[in-house]
């Protein structure tokens, strides 16, 4: 009689990946992601749908994640407007970044034209 040995399976990668905490990539790792347009928020607080329209090709999930990051960083707030949806105004710290972001935007435009 031939006896078969029980097979052991290696742990699935999905199970080990799900249990492993992930950290977002740093900007130095080439992480280029769409960010809610700060100049849209500079004019007035914007609603989620307005931001989604202002940013080409961004999914609902990605926009929600970027807004969460900006909220956590203290650059925007989440204000409920009666009645209806919330708006996202810039904080004082968010407004303080606008001149630097404008310089980066100008630099980027110059690089695209050369």
TORKOL-4160 file (C-alpha; in steps of 0.2 Angstrom, whole numbers, padded with zeros to 4 digits, m for minus):
114
<pt num="1" X="0000" Y="0000" Z="0000"/>
<pt num="2" X="0007" Y="0017" Z="m0005"/>
<pt num="3" X="0005" Y="0031" Z="0008"/>
<pt num="4" X="0003" Y="0048" Z="0002"/>
<pt num="5" X="0010" Y="0062" Z="0012"/>
<pt num="6" X="m0001" Y="0077" Z="0016"/>
<pt num="7" X="0002" Y="0092" Z="0005"/>
<pt num="8" X="0005" Y="0108" Z="0013"/>
<pt num="9" X="0001" Y="0124" Z="0004"/>
<pt num="10" X="0012" Y="0140" Z="0005"/>
<pt num="11" X="0002" Y="0154" Z="0013"/>
<pt num="12" X="m0007" Y="0164" Z="0000"/>
<pt num="13" X="0000" Y="0181" Z="m0004"/>
<pt num="14" X="m0017" Y="0189" Z="m0003"/>
<pt num="15" X="m0018" Y="0184" Z="0016"/>
<pt num="16" X="m0001" Y="0190" Z="0020"/>
<pt num="17" X="m0002" Y="0206" Z="0010"/>
<pt num="18" X="m0019" Y="0210" Z="0018"/>
<pt num="19" X="m0011" Y="0208" Z="0036"/>
<pt num="20" X="0004" Y="0218" Z="0032"/>
<pt num="21" X="0002" Y="0237" Z="0035"/>
<pt num="22" X="0006" Y="0248" Z="0020"/>
<pt num="23" X="0013" Y="0265" Z="0020"/>
<pt num="24" X="0010" Y="0277" Z="0006"/>
<pt num="25" X="0024" Y="0280" Z="m0005"/>
<pt num="26" X="0035" Y="0296" Z="m0003"/>
<pt num="27" X="0036" Y="0309" Z="m0016"/>
<pt num="28" X="0054" Y="0304" Z="m0019"/>
<pt num="29" X="0048" Y="0287" Z="m0025"/>
<pt num="30" X="0041" Y="0295" Z="m0041"/>
<pt num="31" X="0023" Y="0295" Z="m0034"/>
<pt num="32" X="0013" Y="0306" Z="m0045"/>
<pt num="33" X="m0005" Y="0306" Z="m0040"/>
<pt num="34" X="m0019" Y="0318" Z="m0044"/>
<pt num="35" X="m0022" Y="0330" Z="m0030"/>
<pt num="36" X="m0038" Y="0341" Z="m0028"/>
<pt num="37" X="m0034" Y="0357" Z="m0037"/>
<pt num="38" X="m0029" Y="0370" Z="m0024"/>
<pt num="39" X="m0033" Y="0385" Z="m0035"/>
<pt num="40" X="m0051" Y="0379" Z="m0036"/>
<pt num="41" X="m0052" Y="0379" Z="m0017"/>
<pt num="42" X="m0043" Y="0396" Z="m0017"/>
<pt num="43" X="m0058" Y="0405" Z="m0025"/>
<pt num="44" X="m0071" Y="0397" Z="m0014"/>
<pt num="45" X="m0075" Y="0381" Z="m0004"/>
<pt num="46" X="m0079" Y="0368" Z="m0017"/>
<pt num="47" X="m0091" Y="0353" Z="m0016"/>
<pt num="48" X="m0085" Y="0335" Z="m0020"/>
<pt num="49" X="m0094" Y="0335" Z="m0037"/>
<pt num="50" X="m0086" Y="0351" Z="m0042"/>
<pt num="51" X="m0069" Y="0345" Z="m0037"/>
<pt num="52" X="m0071" Y="0329" Z="m0047"/>
<pt num="53" X="m0077" Y="0340" Z="m0062"/>
<pt num="54" X="m0062" Y="0351" Z="m0060"/>
<pt num="55" X="m0049" Y="0337" Z="m0060"/>
<pt num="56" X="m0048" Y="0327" Z="m0076"/>
<pt num="57" X="m0049" Y="0308" Z="m0075"/>
<pt num="58" X="m0050" Y="0305" Z="m0056"/>
<pt num="59" X="m0060" Y="0292" Z="m0048"/>
<pt num="60" X="m0072" Y="0294" Z="m0034"/>
<pt num="61" X="m0061" Y="0283" Z="m0023"/>
<pt num="62" X="m0045" Y="0292" Z="m0027"/>
<pt num="63" X="m0052" Y="0310" Z="m0024"/>
<pt num="64" X="m0059" Y="0304" Z="m0008"/>
<pt num="65" X="m0042" Y="0298" Z="m0003"/>
<pt num="66" X="m0033" Y="0314" Z="m0008"/>
<pt num="67" X="m0046" Y="0324" Z="0002"/>
<pt num="68" X="m0043" Y="0313" Z="0017"/>
<pt num="69" X="m0025" Y="0316" Z="0016"/>
<pt num="70" X="m0027" Y="0335" Z="0014"/>
<pt num="71" X="m0039" Y="0335" Z="0029"/>
<pt num="72" X="m0026" Y="0325" Z="0040"/>
<pt num="73" X="m0013" Y="0337" Z="0035"/>
<pt num="74" X="m0024" Y="0352" Z="0041"/>
<pt num="75" X="m0024" Y="0360" Z="0023"/>
<pt num="76" X="m0043" Y="0359" Z="0021"/>
<pt num="77" X="m0058" Y="0357" Z="0032"/>
<pt num="78" X="m0074" Y="0347" Z="0029"/>
<pt num="79" X="m0089" Y="0359" Z="0032"/>
<pt num="80" X="m0107" Y="0354" Z="0031"/>
<pt num="81" X="m0118" Y="0366" Z="0021"/>
<pt num="82" X="m0136" Y="0367" Z="0027"/>
<pt num="83" X="m0145" Y="0359" Z="0017"/>
<pt num="84" X="m0135" Y="0348" Z="0006"/>
<pt num="85" X="m0118" Y="0341" Z="0004"/>
<pt num="86" X="m0102" Y="0346" Z="0012"/>
<pt num="87" X="m0089" Y="0359" Z="0005"/>
<pt num="88" X="m0070" Y="0359" Z="0007"/>
<pt num="89" X="m0063" Y="0376" Z="0011"/>
<pt num="90" X="m0044" Y="0379" Z="0013"/>
<pt num="91" X="m0037" Y="0382" Z="0030"/>
<pt num="92" X="m0025" Y="0396" Z="0034"/>
<pt num="93" X="m0011" Y="0383" Z="0032"/>
<pt num="94" X="m0018" Y="0378" Z="0015"/>
<pt num="95" X="m0019" Y="0396" Z="0009"/>
<pt num="96" X="m0001" Y="0399" Z="0015"/>
<pt num="97" X="0004" Y="0386" Z="0002"/>
<pt num="98" X="m0004" Y="0394" Z="m0013"/>
<pt num="99" X="0011" Y="0406" Z="m0018"/>
<pt num="100" X="0023" Y="0391" Z="m0018"/>
<pt num="101" X="0010" Y="0380" Z="m0028"/>
<pt num="102" X="0008" Y="0394" Z="m0040"/>
<pt num="103" X="0027" Y="0395" Z="m0043"/>
<pt num="104" X="0028" Y="0376" Z="m0046"/>
<pt num="105" X="0013" Y="0377" Z="m0058"/>
<pt num="106" X="0023" Y="0391" Z="m0068"/>
<pt num="107" X="0039" Y="0380" Z="m0068"/>
<pt num="108" X="0029" Y="0365" Z="m0074"/>
<pt num="109" X="0021" Y="0375" Z="m0088"/>
<pt num="110" X="0038" Y="0382" Z="m0094"/>
<pt num="111" X="0045" Y="0364" Z="m0094"/>
<pt num="112" X="0031" Y="0358" Z="m0104"/>
<pt num="113" X="0034" Y="0371" Z="m0118"/>
<pt num="114" X="0052" Y="0368" Z="m0120"/>
